[in-house]
Amino acid sequence: MKAQAPAKAETPAKTPPKAPAQTVVAKQPAQGGAAPAPLEKQRPGRTLHAYYWDFFKRLGNECNRTWRGELAAAALVAAGSYMDDL
């Protein structure tokens, strides 16, 4: 009979300790029935001009990214319209 080697005890893989969960504490509104601050006071410096500036920047970026597809679609529509008139 062969002698069996003693089985090695399996050790679990070492994992780093978990960081404690971060909690979010909601701020309670001031007592006395104070109304929430108007939008102008919540976001200072955010004007109508800045809103439209950001809007047109995003529109420009989107048009720059998709112009080839839009040009191809317009060419197909134009060709289809031209062929329909023949």
PDB file of N, CA, C and O in Angstrom:
ATOM      1  N   MET A   1       0.822  -1.188   0.000  1.00  0.00           N
ATOM      2  CA  MET A   1       0.000   0.000   0.000  1.00  0.00           C
ATOM      3  C   MET A   1       0.858   1.240   0.000  1.00  0.00           C
ATOM      4  O   MET A   1       1.908   1.310   0.639  1.00  0.00           O
ATOM      5  N   LYS A   2       0.379   2.202  -0.731  1.00  0.00           N
ATOM      6  CA  LYS A   2       1.099   3.466  -0.789  1.00  0.00           C
ATOM      7  C   LYS A   2       0.646   4.376   0.347  1.00  0.00           C
ATOM      8  O   LYS A   2      -0.534   4.433   0.695  1.00  0.00           O
ATOM      9  N   ALA A   3       1.591   5.063   0.897  1.00  0.00           N
ATOM     10  CA  ALA A   3       1.245   6.024   1.944  1.00  0.00           C
ATOM     11  C   ALA A   3       0.798   7.320   1.265  1.00  0.00           C
ATOM     12  O   ALA A   3       1.456   7.827   0.357  1.00  0.00           O
ATOM     13  N   GLN A   4      -0.311   7.824   1.721  1.00  0.00           N
ATOM     14  CA  GLN A   4      -0.823   9.069   1.138  1.00  0.00           C
ATOM     15  C   GLN A   4      -0.216  10.255   1.861  1.00  0.00           C
ATOM     16  O   GLN A   4      -0.042  10.254   3.079  1.00  0.00           O
ATOM     17  N   ALA A   5       0.098  11.264   1.070  1.00  0.00           N
ATOM     18  CA  ALA A   5       0.642  12.483   1.654  1.00  0.00           C
ATOM     19  C   ALA A   5      -0.500  13.217   2.356  1.00  0.00           C
ATOM     20  O   ALA A   5      -1.638  13.189   1.888  1.00  0.00           O
ATOM     21  N   PRO A   6      -0.204  13.859   3.454  1.00  0.00           N
ATOM     22  CA  PRO A   6      -1.276  14.590   4.151  1.00  0.00           C
ATOM     23  C   PRO A   6      -1.815  15.715   3.248  1.00  0.00           C
ATOM     24  O   PRO A   6      -1.049  16.410   2.580  1.00  0.00           O
ATOM     25  N   ALA A   7      -3.120  15.873   3.243  1.00  0.00           N
ATOM     26  CA  ALA A   7      -3.765  16.902   2.410  1.00  0.00           C
ATOM     27  C   ALA A   7      -3.444  18.275   2.970  1.00  0.00           C
ATOM     28  O   ALA A   7      -3.482  18.510   4.178  1.00  0.00           O
ATOM     29  N   LYS A   8      -3.130  19.166   2.054  1.00  0.00           N
ATOM     30  CA  LYS A   8      -2.848  20.534   2.475  1.00  0.00           C
ATOM     31  C   LYS A   8      -4.165  21.248   2.751  1.00  0.00           C
ATOM     32  O   LYS A   8      -5.120  21.126   1.983  1.00  0.00           O
ATOM     33  N   ALA A   9      -4.209  21.976   3.823  1.00  0.00           N
ATOM     34  CA  ALA A   9      -5.421  22.737   4.151  1.00  0.00           C
ATOM     35  C   ALA A   9      -5.523  23.915   3.181  1.00  0.00           C
ATOM     36  O   ALA A   9      -4.575  24.678   2.995  1.00  0.00           O
ATOM     37  N   GLU A  10      -6.674  24.032   2.585  1.00  0.00           N
ATOM     38  CA  GLU A  10      -6.869  25.141   1.643  1.00  0.00           C
ATOM     39  C   GLU A  10      -7.048  26.439   2.408  1.00  0.00           C
ATOM     40  O   GLU A  10      -7.867  26.533   3.322  1.00  0.00           O
ATOM     41  N   THR A  11      -6.278  27.423   2.024  1.00  0.00           N
ATOM     42  CA  THR A  11      -6.408  28.729   2.660  1.00  0.00           C
ATOM     43  C   THR A  11      -7.169  29.639   1.721  1.00  0.00           C
ATOM     44  O   THR A  11      -6.863  29.699   0.530  1.00  0.00           O
ATOM     45  N   PRO A  12      -8.147  30.344   2.239  1.00  0.00           N
ATOM     46  CA  PRO A  12      -8.902  31.251   1.365  1.00  0.00           C
ATOM     47  C   PRO A  12      -8.005  32.383   0.884  1.00  0.00           C
ATOM     48  O   PRO A  12      -7.064  32.789   1.565  1.00  0.00           O
ATOM     49  N   ALA A  13      -8.322  32.886  -0.315  1.00  0.00           N
ATOM     50  CA  ALA A  13      -7.543  33.991  -0.875  1.00  0.00           C
ATOM     51  C   ALA A  13      -7.697  35.212   0.016  1.00  0.00           C
ATOM     52  O   ALA A  13      -8.782  35.525   0.507  1.00  0.00           O
ATOM     53  N   LYS A  14      -6.597  35.874   0.201  1.00  0.00           N
ATOM     54  CA  LYS A  14      -6.644  37.057   1.057  1.00  0.00           C
ATOM     55  C   LYS A  14      -7.271  38.213   0.287  1.00  0.00           C
ATOM     56  O   LYS A  14      -6.854  38.525  -0.828  1.00  0.00           O
ATOM     57  N   THR A  15      -8.254  38.832   0.879  1.00  0.00           N
ATOM     58  CA  THR A  15      -8.902  39.992   0.275  1.00  0.00           C
ATOM     59  C   THR A  15      -8.672  41.189   1.172  1.00  0.00           C
ATOM     60  O   THR A  15      -8.642  41.069   2.397  1.00  0.00           O
ATOM     61  N   PRO A  16      -8.510  42.338   0.552  1.00  0.00           N
ATOM     62  CA  PRO A  16      -8.296  43.524   1.379  1.00  0.00           C
ATOM     63  C   PRO A  16      -9.571  43.833   2.166  1.00  0.00           C
ATOM     64  O   PRO A  16     -10.679  43.552   1.709  1.00  0.00           O
ATOM     65  N   PRO A  17      -9.403  44.403   3.330  1.00  0.00           N
ATOM     66  CA  PRO A  17     -10.595  44.725   4.130  1.00  0.00           C
ATOM     67  C   PRO A  17     -11.458  45.754   3.401  1.00  0.00           C
ATOM     68  O   PRO A  17     -10.949  46.637   2.710  1.00  0.00           O
ATOM     69  N   LYS A  18     -12.752  45.623   3.567  1.00  0.00           N
ATOM     70  CA  LYS A  18     -13.685  46.535   2.906  1.00  0.00           C
ATOM     71  C   LYS A  18     -13.672  47.877   3.611  1.00  0.00           C
ATOM     72  O   LYS A  18     -13.597  47.968   4.836  1.00  0.00           O
ATOM     73  N   ALA A  19     -13.749  48.920   2.788  1.00  0.00           N
ATOM     74  CA  ALA A  19     -13.823  50.262   3.351  1.00  0.00           C
ATOM     75  C   ALA A  19     -15.221  50.458   3.922  1.00  0.00           C
ATOM     76  O   ALA A  19     -16.183  49.901   3.393  1.00  0.00           O
ATOM     77  N   PRO A  20     -15.348  51.223   4.968  1.00  0.00           N
ATOM     78  CA  PRO A  20     -16.685  51.453   5.518  1.00  0.00           C
ATOM     79  C   PRO A  20     -17.560  52.196   4.496  1.00  0.00           C
ATOM     80  O   PRO A  20     -17.080  53.058   3.759  1.00  0.00           O
ATOM     81  N   ALA A  21     -18.828  51.849   4.472  1.00  0.00           N
ATOM     82  CA  ALA A  21     -19.758  52.470   3.527  1.00  0.00           C
ATOM     83  C   ALA A  21     -19.925  53.940   3.873  1.00  0.00           C
ATOM     84  O   ALA A  21     -20.023  54.320   5.040  1.00  0.00           O
ATOM     85  N   GLN A  22     -19.954  54.743   2.841  1.00  0.00           N
ATOM     86  CA  GLN A  22     -20.158  56.170   3.056  1.00  0.00           C
ATOM     87  C   GLN A  22     -21.647  56.450   3.100  1.00  0.00           C
ATOM     88  O   GLN A  22     -22.410  55.945   2.277  1.00  0.00           O
ATOM     89  N   THR A  23     -22.040  57.235   4.040  1.00  0.00           N
ATOM     90  CA  THR A  23     -23.452  57.582   4.142  1.00  0.00           C
ATOM     91  C   THR A  23     -23.633  59.031   3.746  1.00  0.00           C
ATOM     92  O   THR A  23     -22.752  59.870   3.935  1.00  0.00           O
ATOM     93  N   VAL A  24     -24.794  59.296   3.196  1.00  0.00           N
ATOM     94  CA  VAL A  24     -25.130  60.653   2.796  1.00  0.00           C
ATOM     95  C   VAL A  24     -26.121  61.193   3.805  1.00  0.00           C
ATOM     96  O   VAL A  24     -27.174  60.599   4.042  1.00  0.00           O
ATOM     97  N   VAL A  25     -25.783  62.299   4.382  1.00  0.00           N
ATOM     98  CA  VAL A  25     -26.653  62.906   5.368  1.00  0.00           C
ATOM     99  C   VAL A  25     -27.372  64.071   4.706  1.00  0.00           C
ATOM    100  O   VAL A  25     -26.739  65.008   4.219  1.00  0.00           O
ATOM    101  N   ALA A  26     -28.690  64.006   4.690  1.00  0.00           N
ATOM    102  CA  ALA A  26     -29.478  65.084   4.091  1.00  0.00           C
ATOM    103  C   ALA A  26     -29.530  66.257   5.057  1.00  0.00           C
ATOM    104  O   ALA A  26     -29.716  66.087   6.262  1.00  0.00           O
ATOM    105  N   LYS A  27     -29.363  67.425   4.513  1.00  0.00           N
ATOM    106  CA  LYS A  27     -29.452  68.627   5.343  1.00  0.00           C
ATOM    107  C   LYS A  27     -30.913  68.964   5.545  1.00  0.00           C
ATOM    108  O   LYS A  27     -31.702  68.984   4.601  1.00  0.00           O
ATOM    109  N   GLN A  28     -31.249  69.219   6.756  1.00  0.00           N
ATOM    110  CA  GLN A  28     -32.630  69.580   7.081  1.00  0.00           C
ATOM    111  C   GLN A  28     -32.841  71.054   6.772  1.00  0.00           C
ATOM    112  O   GLN A  28     -31.942  71.863   7.001  1.00  0.00           O
ATOM    113  N   PRO A  29     -34.014  71.421   6.254  1.00  0.00           N
ATOM    114  CA  PRO A  29     -34.270  72.831   5.986  1.00  0.00           C
ATOM    115  C   PRO A  29     -34.307  73.612   7.295  1.00  0.00           C
ATOM    116  O   PRO A  29     -34.602  73.071   8.361  1.00  0.00           O
ATOM    117  N   ALA A  30     -34.005  74.870   7.182  1.00  0.00           N
ATOM    118  CA  ALA A  30     -34.004  75.734   8.361  1.00  0.00           C
ATOM    119  C   ALA A  30     -35.407  75.778   8.949  1.00  0.00           C
ATOM    120  O   ALA A  30     -36.401  75.818   8.225  1.00  0.00           O
ATOM    121  N   GLN A  31     -35.465  75.771  10.248  1.00  0.00           N
ATOM    122  CA  GLN A  31     -36.757  75.818  10.922  1.00  0.00           C
ATOM    123  C   GLN A  31     -37.384  77.194  10.736  1.00  0.00           C
ATOM    124  O   GLN A  31     -36.686  78.175  10.480  1.00  0.00           O
ATOM    125  N   GLY A  32     -38.685  77.256  10.865  1.00  0.00           N
ATOM    126  CA  GLY A  32     -39.364  78.536  10.733  1.00  0.00           C
ATOM    127  C   GLY A  32     -40.082  78.654   9.402  1.00  0.00           C
ATOM    128  O   GLY A  32     -40.563  79.733   9.055  1.00  0.00           O
ATOM    129  N   GLY A  33     -40.163  77.568   8.651  1.00  0.00           N
ATOM    130  CA  GLY A  33     -40.917  77.585   7.400  1.00  0.00           C
ATOM    131  C   GLY A  33     -40.259  78.398   6.305  1.00  0.00           C
ATOM    132  O   GLY A  33     -40.954  78.985   5.476  1.00  0.00           O
ATOM    133  N   ALA A  34     -38.940  78.447   6.281  1.00  0.00           N
ATOM    134  CA  ALA A  34     -38.243  79.223   5.255  1.00  0.00           C
ATOM    135  C   ALA A  34     -38.438  78.559   3.895  1.00  0.00           C
ATOM    136  O   ALA A  34     -38.321  77.339   3.781  1.00  0.00           O
ATOM    137  N   ALA A  35     -38.730  79.338   2.881  1.00  0.00           N
ATOM    138  CA  ALA A  35     -38.920  78.824   1.524  1.00  0.00           C
ATOM    139  C   ALA A  35     -37.559  78.490   0.925  1.00  0.00           C
ATOM    140  O   ALA A  35     -36.552  79.079   1.321  1.00  0.00           O
ATOM    141  N   PRO A  36     -37.509  77.551  -0.030  1.00  0.00           N
ATOM    142  CA  PRO A  36     -36.231  77.254  -0.673  1.00  0.00           C
ATOM    143  C   PRO A  36     -35.697  78.476  -1.419  1.00  0.00           C
ATOM    144  O   PRO A  36     -36.454  79.335  -1.869  1.00  0.00           O
ATOM    145  N   ALA A  37     -34.381  78.525  -1.532  1.00  0.00           N
ATOM    146  CA  ALA A  37     -33.755  79.667  -2.196  1.00  0.00           C
ATOM    147  C   ALA A  37     -34.142  79.684  -3.669  1.00  0.00           C
ATOM    148  O   ALA A  37     -34.247  78.623  -4.286  1.00  0.00           O
ATOM    149  N   PRO A  38     -34.355  80.861  -4.244  1.00  0.00           N
ATOM    150  CA  PRO A  38     -34.675  80.943  -5.663  1.00  0.00           C
ATOM    151  C   PRO A  38     -33.523  80.393  -6.513  1.00  0.00           C
ATOM    152  O   PRO A  38     -32.388  80.300  -6.046  1.00  0.00           O
ATOM    153  N   LEU A  39     -33.822  80.037  -7.745  1.00  0.00           N
ATOM    154  CA  LEU A  39     -32.842  79.419  -8.620  1.00  0.00           C
ATOM    155  C   LEU A  39     -31.627  80.323  -8.827  1.00  0.00           C
ATOM    156  O   LEU A  39     -30.506  79.827  -8.936  1.00  0.00           O
ATOM    157  N   GLU A  40     -31.830  81.622  -8.884  1.00  0.00           N
ATOM    158  CA  GLU A  40     -30.711  82.537  -9.105  1.00  0.00           C
ATOM    159  C   GLU A  40     -29.694  82.436  -7.976  1.00  0.00           C
ATOM    160  O   GLU A  40     -28.491  82.557  -8.211  1.00  0.00           O
ATOM    161  N   LYS A  41     -30.162  82.219  -6.765  1.00  0.00           N
ATOM    162  CA  LYS A  41     -29.239  82.167  -5.642  1.00  0.00           C
ATOM    163  C   LYS A  41     -28.596  80.790  -5.517  1.00  0.00           C
ATOM    164  O   LYS A  41     -27.516  80.671  -4.939  1.00  0.00           O
ATOM    165  N   GLN A  42     -29.234  79.749  -6.046  1.00  0.00           N
ATOM    166  CA  GLN A  42     -28.655  78.424  -5.958  1.00  0.00           C
ATOM    167  C   GLN A  42     -27.489  78.261  -6.932  1.00  0.00           C
ATOM    168  O   GLN A  42     -26.504  77.597  -6.610  1.00  0.00           O
ATOM    169  N   ARG A  43     -27.590  78.854  -8.104  1.00  0.00           N
ATOM    170  CA  ARG A  43     -26.547  78.708  -9.118  1.00  0.00           C
ATOM    171  C   ARG A  43     -26.077  80.089  -9.565  1.00  0.00           C
ATOM    172  O   ARG A  43     -26.515  80.580 -10.605  1.00  0.00           O
ATOM    173  N   PRO A  44     -25.216  80.706  -8.816  1.00  0.00           N
ATOM    174  CA  PRO A  44     -24.759  82.039  -9.213  1.00  0.00           C
ATOM    175  C   PRO A  44     -23.926  81.969 -10.487  1.00  0.00           C
ATOM    176  O   PRO A  44     -23.189  81.007 -10.701  1.00  0.00           O
ATOM    177  N   GLY A  45     -24.044  82.982 -11.327  1.00  0.00           N
ATOM    178  CA  GLY A  45     -23.266  83.058 -12.547  1.00  0.00           C
ATOM    179  C   GLY A  45     -23.890  82.297 -13.699  1.00  0.00           C
ATOM    180  O   GLY A  45     -23.352  82.327 -14.806  1.00  0.00           O
ATOM    181  N   ARG A  46     -24.989  81.625 -13.485  1.00  0.00           N
ATOM    182  CA  ARG A  46     -25.656  80.867 -14.550  1.00  0.00           C
ATOM    183  C   ARG A  46     -26.729  81.765 -15.148  1.00  0.00           C
ATOM    184  O   ARG A  46     -27.837  81.865 -14.620  1.00  0.00           O
ATOM    185  N   THR A  47     -26.392  82.410 -16.243  1.00  0.00           N
ATOM    186  CA  THR A  47     -27.318  83.341 -16.873  1.00  0.00           C
ATOM    187  C   THR A  47     -27.919  82.715 -18.123  1.00  0.00           C
ATOM    188  O   THR A  47     -27.517  81.630 -18.544  1.00  0.00           O
ATOM    189  N   LEU A  48     -28.864  83.395 -18.697  1.00  0.00           N
ATOM    190  CA  LEU A  48     -29.480  82.929 -19.932  1.00  0.00           C
ATOM    191  C   LEU A  48     -28.440  82.866 -21.046  1.00  0.00           C
ATOM    192  O   LEU A  48     -28.458  81.950 -21.869  1.00  0.00           O
ATOM    193  N   HIS A  49     -27.542  83.834 -21.070  1.00  0.00           N
ATOM    194  CA  HIS A  49     -26.468  83.860 -22.065  1.00  0.00           C
ATOM    195  C   HIS A  49     -25.589  82.614 -21.934  1.00  0.00           C
ATOM    196  O   HIS A  49     -25.242  81.991 -22.937  1.00  0.00           O
ATOM    197  N   ALA A  50     -25.229  82.249 -20.702  1.00  0.00           N
ATOM    198  CA  ALA A  50     -24.386  81.071 -20.478  1.00  0.00           C
ATOM    199  C   ALA A  50     -25.122  79.799 -20.883  1.00  0.00           C
ATOM    200  O   ALA A  50     -24.516  78.871 -21.418  1.00  0.00           O
ATOM    201  N   TYR A  51     -26.427  79.754 -20.628  1.00  0.00           N
ATOM    202  CA  TYR A  51     -27.212  78.578 -21.021  1.00  0.00           C
ATOM    203  C   TYR A  51     -27.182  78.402 -22.537  1.00  0.00           C
ATOM    204  O   TYR A  51     -26.909  77.307 -23.028  1.00  0.00           O
ATOM    205  N   TYR A  52     -27.459  79.468 -23.278  1.00  0.00           N
ATOM    206  CA  TYR A  52     -27.464  79.358 -24.732  1.00  0.00           C
ATOM    207  C   TYR A  52     -26.060  79.123 -25.286  1.00  0.00           C
ATOM    208  O   TYR A  52     -25.901  78.438 -26.297  1.00  0.00           O
ATOM    209  N   TRP A  53     -25.051  79.677 -24.639  1.00  0.00           N
ATOM    210  CA  TRP A  53     -23.676  79.435 -25.069  1.00  0.00           C
ATOM    211  C   TRP A  53     -23.368  77.938 -24.976  1.00  0.00           C
ATOM    212  O   TRP A  53     -22.824  77.360 -25.918  1.00  0.00           O
ATOM    213  N   ASP A  54     -23.711  77.309 -23.852  1.00  0.00           N
ATOM    214  CA  ASP A  54     -23.489  75.867 -23.695  1.00  0.00           C
ATOM    215  C   ASP A  54     -24.337  75.065 -24.677  1.00  0.00           C
ATOM    216  O   ASP A  54     -23.877  74.060 -25.219  1.00  0.00           O
ATOM    217  N   PHE A  55     -25.577  75.508 -24.906  1.00  0.00           N
ATOM    218  CA  PHE A  55     -26.457  74.813 -25.838  1.00  0.00           C
ATOM    219  C   PHE A  55     -25.868  74.805 -27.241  1.00  0.00           C
ATOM    220  O   PHE A  55     -25.830  73.757 -27.886  1.00  0.00           O
ATOM    221  N   PHE A  56     -25.411  75.950 -27.722  1.00  0.00           N
ATOM    222  CA  PHE A  56     -24.873  76.024 -29.078  1.00  0.00           C
ATOM    223  C   PHE A  56     -23.512  75.332 -29.198  1.00  0.00           C
ATOM    224  O   PHE A  56     -23.181  74.814 -30.265  1.00  0.00           O
ATOM    225  N   LYS A  57     -22.727  75.316 -28.131  1.00  0.00           N
ATOM    226  CA  LYS A  57     -21.481  74.546 -28.159  1.00  0.00           C
ATOM    227  C   LYS A  57     -21.777  73.069 -28.322  1.00  0.00           C
ATOM    228  O   LYS A  57     -21.128  72.380 -29.109  1.00  0.00           O
ATOM    229  N   ARG A  58     -22.762  72.583 -27.574  1.00  0.00           N
ATOM    230  CA  ARG A  58     -23.118  71.166 -27.678  1.00  0.00           C
ATOM    231  C   ARG A  58     -23.715  70.854 -29.048  1.00  0.00           C
ATOM    232  O   ARG A  58     -23.418  69.811 -29.630  1.00  0.00           O
ATOM    233  N   LEU A  59     -24.546  71.743 -29.559  1.00  0.00           N
ATOM    234  CA  LEU A  59     -25.119  71.559 -30.891  1.00  0.00           C
ATOM    235  C   LEU A  59     -24.016  71.522 -31.946  1.00  0.00           C
ATOM    236  O   LEU A  59     -24.048  70.681 -32.845  1.00  0.00           O
ATOM    237  N   GLY A  60     -23.060  72.408 -31.846  1.00  0.00           N
ATOM    238  CA  GLY A  60     -21.945  72.430 -32.793  1.00  0.00           C
ATOM    239  C   GLY A  60     -21.128  71.154 -32.736  1.00  0.00           C
ATOM    240  O   GLY A  60     -20.737  70.621 -33.774  1.00  0.00           O
ATOM    241  N   ASN A  61     -20.864  70.658 -31.534  1.00  0.00           N
ATOM    242  CA  ASN A  61     -20.112  69.409 -31.392  1.00  0.00           C
ATOM    243  C   ASN A  61     -20.883  68.245 -31.998  1.00  0.00           C
ATOM    244  O   ASN A  61     -20.296  67.386 -32.658  1.00  0.00           O
ATOM    245  N   GLU A  62     -22.199  68.210 -31.778  1.00  0.00           N
ATOM    246  CA  GLU A  62     -23.013  67.126 -32.320  1.00  0.00           C
ATOM    247  C   GLU A  62     -23.068  67.195 -33.841  1.00  0.00           C
ATOM    248  O   GLU A  62     -22.978  66.163 -34.506  1.00  0.00           O
ATOM    249  N   CYS A  63     -23.214  68.391 -34.403  1.00  0.00           N
ATOM    250  CA  CYS A  63     -23.244  68.541 -35.859  1.00  0.00           C
ATOM    251  C   CYS A  63     -21.893  68.153 -36.468  1.00  0.00           C
ATOM    252  O   CYS A  63     -21.843  67.524 -37.526  1.00  0.00           O
ATOM    253  N   ASN A  64     -20.813  68.525 -35.806  1.00  0.00           N
ATOM    254  CA  ASN A  64     -19.485  68.175 -36.300  1.00  0.00           C
ATOM    255  C   ASN A  64     -19.281  66.662 -36.288  1.00  0.00           C
ATOM    256  O   ASN A  64     -18.624  66.116 -37.174  1.00  0.00           O
ATOM    257  N   ARG A  65     -19.844  65.985 -35.286  1.00  0.00           N
ATOM    258  CA  ARG A  65     -19.671  64.550 -35.155  1.00  0.00           C
ATOM    259  C   ARG A  65     -20.514  63.784 -36.174  1.00  0.00           C
ATOM    260  O   ARG A  65     -20.105  62.707 -36.607  1.00  0.00           O
ATOM    261  N   THR A  66     -21.680  64.307 -36.571  1.00  0.00           N
ATOM    262  CA  THR A  66     -22.614  63.539 -37.399  1.00  0.00           C
ATOM    263  C   THR A  66     -22.797  64.082 -38.803  1.00  0.00           C
ATOM    264  O   THR A  66     -23.722  63.656 -39.495  1.00  0.00           O
ATOM    265  N   TRP A  67     -21.952  65.009 -39.259  1.00  0.00           N
ATOM    266  CA  TRP A  67     -22.236  65.686 -40.518  1.00  0.00           C
ATOM    267  C   TRP A  67     -22.178  64.752 -41.722  1.00  0.00           C
ATOM    268  O   TRP A  67     -22.919  64.958 -42.683  1.00  0.00           O
ATOM    269  N   ARG A  68     -21.334  63.746 -41.701  1.00  0.00           N
ATOM    270  CA  ARG A  68     -21.237  62.844 -42.856  1.00  0.00           C
ATOM    271  C   ARG A  68     -22.518  62.048 -43.063  1.00  0.00           C
ATOM    272  O   ARG A  68     -22.995  61.906 -44.189  1.00  0.00           O
ATOM    273  N   GLY A  69     -23.063  61.540 -41.990  1.00  0.00           N
ATOM    274  CA  GLY A  69     -24.312  60.790 -42.081  1.00  0.00           C
ATOM    275  C   GLY A  69     -25.468  61.668 -42.528  1.00  0.00           C
ATOM    276  O   GLY A  69     -26.311  61.244 -43.319  1.00  0.00           O
ATOM    277  N   GLU A  70     -25.502  62.893 -42.019  1.00  0.00           N
ATOM    278  CA  GLU A  70     -26.568  63.811 -42.409  1.00  0.00           C
ATOM    279  C   GLU A  70     -26.435  64.197 -43.883  1.00  0.00           C
ATOM    280  O   GLU A  70     -27.437  64.324 -44.586  1.00  0.00           O
ATOM    281  N   LEU A  71     -25.210  64.380 -44.343  1.00  0.00           N
ATOM    282  CA  LEU A  71     -24.987  64.711 -45.755  1.00  0.00           C
ATOM    283  C   LEU A  71     -25.404  63.555 -46.655  1.00  0.00           C
ATOM    284  O   LEU A  71     -26.013  63.772 -47.703  1.00  0.00           O
ATOM    285  N   ALA A  72     -25.082  62.332 -46.255  1.00  0.00           N
ATOM    286  CA  ALA A  72     -25.472  61.161 -47.043  1.00  0.00           C
ATOM    287  C   ALA A  72     -26.993  61.018 -47.086  1.00  0.00           C
ATOM    288  O   ALA A  72     -27.554  60.703 -48.136  1.00  0.00           O
ATOM    289  N   ALA A  73     -27.659  61.245 -45.966  1.00  0.00           N
ATOM    290  CA  ALA A  73     -29.123  61.155 -45.935  1.00  0.00           C
ATOM    291  C   ALA A  73     -29.751  62.224 -46.822  1.00  0.00           C
ATOM    292  O   ALA A  73     -30.714  61.953 -47.538  1.00  0.00           O
ATOM    293  N   ALA A  74     -29.209  63.434 -46.776  1.00  0.00           N
ATOM    294  CA  ALA A  74     -29.735  64.507 -47.619  1.00  0.00           C
ATOM    295  C   ALA A  74     -29.515  64.199 -49.097  1.00  0.00           C
ATOM    296  O   ALA A  74     -30.379  64.489 -49.924  1.00  0.00           O
ATOM    297  N   ALA A  75     -28.366  63.615 -49.435  1.00  0.00           N
ATOM    298  CA  ALA A  75     -28.093  63.262 -50.827  1.00  0.00           C
ATOM    299  C   ALA A  75     -29.059  62.178 -51.309  1.00  0.00           C
ATOM    300  O   ALA A  75     -29.529  62.230 -52.445  1.00  0.00           O
ATOM    301  N   LEU A  76     -29.356  61.197 -50.453  1.00  0.00           N
ATOM    302  CA  LEU A  76     -30.315  60.159 -50.825  1.00  0.00           C
ATOM    303  C   LEU A  76     -31.712  60.722 -51.035  1.00  0.00           C
ATOM    304  O   LEU A  76     -32.397  60.334 -51.981  1.00  0.00           O
ATOM    305  N   VAL A  77     -32.138  61.617 -50.182  1.00  0.00           N
ATOM    306  CA  VAL A  77     -33.460  62.236 -50.326  1.00  0.00           C
ATOM    307  C   VAL A  77     -33.515  63.066 -51.595  1.00  0.00           C
ATOM    308  O   VAL A  77     -34.503  63.017 -52.327  1.00  0.00           O
ATOM    309  N   ALA A  78     -32.454  63.835 -51.866  1.00  0.00           N
ATOM    310  CA  ALA A  78     -32.411  64.656 -53.073  1.00  0.00           C
ATOM    311  C   ALA A  78     -32.429  63.777 -54.325  1.00  0.00           C
ATOM    312  O   ALA A  78     -33.132  64.086 -55.287  1.00  0.00           O
ATOM    313  N   ALA A  79     -31.660  62.685 -54.319  1.00  0.00           N
ATOM    314  CA  ALA A  79     -31.632  61.787 -55.463  1.00  0.00           C
ATOM    315  C   ALA A  79     -32.988  61.130 -55.661  1.00  0.00           C
ATOM    316  O   ALA A  79     -33.453  60.984 -56.792  1.00  0.00           O
ATOM    317  N   GLY A  80     -33.620  60.737 -54.569  1.00  0.00           N
ATOM    318  CA  GLY A  80     -34.954  60.137 -54.659  1.00  0.00           C
ATOM    319  C   GLY A  80     -35.969  61.107 -55.197  1.00  0.00           C
ATOM    320  O   GLY A  80     -36.826  60.723 -55.994  1.00  0.00           O
ATOM    321  N   SER A  81     -35.898  62.356 -54.782  1.00  0.00           N
ATOM    322  CA  SER A  81     -36.823  63.375 -55.284  1.00  0.00           C
ATOM    323  C   SER A  81     -36.589  63.628 -56.760  1.00  0.00           C
ATOM    324  O   SER A  81     -37.540  63.796 -57.523  1.00  0.00           O
ATOM    325  N   TYR A  82     -35.335  63.655 -57.164  1.00  0.00           N
ATOM    326  CA  TYR A  82     -35.004  63.888 -58.574  1.00  0.00           C
ATOM    327  C   TYR A  82     -35.481  62.734 -59.441  1.00  0.00           C
ATOM    328  O   TYR A  82     -36.033  62.956 -60.519  1.00  0.00           O
ATOM    329  N   MET A  83     -35.273  61.497 -58.980  1.00  0.00           N
ATOM    330  CA  MET A  83     -35.683  60.320 -59.741  1.00  0.00           C
ATOM    331  C   MET A  83     -37.206  60.211 -59.834  1.00  0.00           C
ATOM    332  O   MET A  83     -37.732  59.690 -60.817  1.00  0.00           O
ATOM    333  N   ASP A  84     -37.904  60.694 -58.829  1.00  0.00           N
ATOM    334  CA  ASP A  84     -39.365  60.646 -58.826  1.00  0.00           C
ATOM    335  C   ASP A  84     -39.936  61.569 -59.880  1.00  0.00           C
ATOM    336  O   ASP A  84     -40.999  61.289 -60.434  1.00  0.00           O
ATOM    337  N   ASP A  85     -39.252  62.667 -60.168  1.00  0.00           N
ATOM    338  CA  ASP A  85     -39.743  63.645 -61.161  1.00  0.00           C
ATOM    339  C   ASP A  85     -39.483  63.186 -62.589  1.00  0.00           C
ATOM    340  O   ASP A  85     -40.066  63.751 -63.514  1.00  0.00           O
ATOM    341  N   LEU A  86     -38.658  62.216 -62.802  1.00  0.00           N
ATOM    342  CA  LEU A  86     -38.350  61.779 -64.169  1.00  0.00           C
ATOM    343  C   LEU A  86     -39.461  61.025 -64.736  1.00  0.00           C
ATOM    344  O   LEU A  86     -39.383  60.576 -65.879  1.00  0.00           O
TER     345      LEU A  86
END
